[in-house]
Amino acid sequence: MLDDSDLSRVLVVMAHPDDVDFGAAGTVAGWTDRGLEVVYLIVTDGEAGGMDDVVDRAEVAEVRRAEQRAAAEVVGVHDVRFLGLPDGRIEPTLDLRRTIARVIRQVRPQRVLLPSPDRDYARIAPSHPDHRAVGSAGLDAVYPDARNPHAFPELLAAEGLEPWAAPEVWLTGGPEVNHVVDVTARFDRKIAALRAHASQTAGMGDRLPEMMRAWLTANAGRAGLPDGALAESFQVVPTA
């Protein structure tokens, strides 16, 4: 696994606004605190999220974009990009692979954070079909698409985007875990980032930090961290 000191840029590709904050906001805050540049690519606007039938879905999309930008600022991320694809209907198509490969070549990250493409039967919520589709397309974009000059040659010929090999992928929300990050000191920032998604979390009240604390405590306990520690969990995949 790469040491953070060997990195300068990280690309985070997620399906919906708030996905990165539920899964990895504490970890992202640690990266930016160390001076790493982190870029978010959000595939949908999350317009199908929430149960409020009074608000027009197009308005929901605008609200959720603004909430994600605000949450990103909390953890030190200032470059947030949106693809605007339809929430709930993402598939790992060649077009999505090309789009993610394009951003990988633009950003040139040493690490890419993705949702896991694998279904977790013990915990079904992280295995939303959009998450799995983005994880699958993202992994294919990392390997082989972004690094192969003959994959989507138009990216080089028409757009001048040189191939880029990201040597490491971190997956969140999947059934396999081989790495945890202690986020105890950044728990309040994680909660603040989640609170920024008010359209999704405002109704949770005190249940939000309680739920997050229980989840992160369990992650830390499984990893053998000391009592009181809070951890986010990942599967780290080398791609070099």
N, C-alpha and C positions, 0 to 999 in steps of 0.2 A: 504494500500500500504506500502511496506517495505521502511524504511528509508535507504538511501545509507550508513549510518554509520553502519548499521547492515549487510552489505554485504562484501564479500571478492572477489567473482568471478562472472563474467557475461559471458554467452555464447551467441554469435550472430550467427544465422544461416540464410543465405541469398541465393537467387537463383543465382545471377550473381555478378561478380566484379562490383563495384560502387553502388550496391543497398543500402548498409549500409551508404555510404557517401551521397547519395542524401537524404535518409530518416532520418539519425540519427548521422552523424559525429560530430555535435556539442555536442550532448548528450554524445556520447562515449568519447569525449575529456574531458568532465566534470568528467566522471567516473574515467578515468585514472589519471586525476589531483588529485583526492581524494585518489589515491592509490589502486583503485580496479584493479584486474587482469581481462583483457578482452581477450577472445579468439574468433577468427573468424572461422567459418566453411562455406565455399563457395561451393555450390553444383555443379555449372557448371563453365566452364572456360570462358563463355561469347563469345564463338567463332562464334556465329551467329550474334553478335552485330556489328553495323557499316555497311556502304554501300560500302566499298572499295573492289572491285572485283579483284584488282591487287594482293593483299597480300593473300598468301595461308592461309586457315582457321586454319591449325595447327599452323602456325606462330602467328596468331591472339591470339590463346589460350595462348601461351607463353608470348606474350606481355601483355595480360590482367592479367595474374597471377603476373607478375612483377609490373604492375601498382597498383594492389590491395595491394601488400606488401608495396610499397612506400606510398600509401595513408594511410595505417594502421600506419606506422611509424609517420606520421604527427600528428595523434591523440593519439599516445602513446600505440599502440597495436603492440606486437612483436610476437605473436603466431597466424599465419594465416594458415589454413588447407584447402585443396581443395579436392573435391571428383571426379572432372573430368567427371561428367555425361553430356550427350549431351544437349547442349543449345537448348531450344525450345521444348524439348520432355520429360520434367519432369512430372511424375505422382506420386501421393501419395501412393506408393506401400508398401507392407510389408518389402521389402528389404530396402527401404529408411527409413522407420520408425526404423528398426533395426539399421541401420547405425547411425542415429541421436541419438537414445537411447544409443548406444555404446559411443558416444562422450560425451553425458550428464554424463554418469557414469564415464568416464575418467576425465572430467573437474570438475564435482560436483559443478555446479553453483547454486547460490541462485536466480538468475534472468536469463531468457532466452529471447532474443529479436528475433522476427520472423516477416516475412511479413504476413500481414493479409490474411487469407484464403477466405475472403469475397469479392465479387465484389462490387466496388464502381461505380455506374452508373453515378454519377455526375462528376467523374474524372477517366476516363477509364485506363490511362497509368499505374498507380500503380497496376492494376488488371491483369497484364500479367499472362497467365496461369501457367508459371513456379513459379511466386510468390505465387499464390494461392495454388499450389501443395505443395510447400515447407512449407507454413504456415500450411496446413492441416496435412501433415506428421509430422511436428515439434510439433504441439500441441498434436498429438497422442503419439509421442515419450515422451513428458513431462508427459502426463497423458493418459493412464496408464503405458506405456511400461517401461520407465526408472526406475520407482519406484516399479514395480511388479516383484518379483523374478521368477514368473512363466511365465512371458511374455519373450519370447526369452531366455529360460533358459540356452542356450549355452553361453550367455554373462557371466554368473556367473560360469557355470561348466567348460567351456573350456578356458575362458579368465580371470577368477578371478575378474570380474567387479561387485562389490557389487551394489545393487539397490540404486538409489538416487532420492529423491523427491525434485524437484525445486519448491519452493512455489509460484513463480510469473512469469508470461509471459507478455512481452510488445509486442504489435502488431503495426506495422507501415504500412501506406499506405491503411488503410481500411476506410469504411464509418462511423465507430463509433469512437468518440474521448472522452476520459474521463480524460485525463491528458496532460499537455503541459510542456515542459522544456524551460526555458529562455536561449537561446544560444547567446544572443547579444554579449557578451564578447568573444565568440569563433567563431564568424561568419567568420573571416579571415582564421581560421584554417579549417573550413568546406570548404571554397572555395579552399584553398590550397590542401586539400585532393581530391576534385573533379578535380582540375587541374592535379593532378597526373594521372588521367585516360585520358591521352592525346589522345588516339585513339578514345575516345568517345566525349571529350569536347573541343579539341583544336579549332575546327571550330566555336565554340560558341562565342569566344572573350568576349567582354563586356556584351553580353547578359546573360552569365552564372550568374555573381553576381547580375545582375538586376533581372533576373527571380527568383533566390533564395531569394533575399531580398523581392520581392513582395509576394512570397509564405509564407515566414516566418513571414512577417508583418501581413498577413491575419490570420495566425494561432494565433498570439499574440492578434490581435484585437478581434477575436471571444472568446478568453479566458479572455478578460478584462484586459490585461496587459497594462502598460502605453504606451503612444505614443513613437515611436522609438524603442520599444522592438521587438525582433525577437525570434520566438519560433518554436520548432519541436513538432509535435503532435503524440499521441499514444493512444491506448486502452490498459489499464492495466487489466490483468485477473488474479485473485488469483486462485491458483490451490490446495492449502492445504485443 
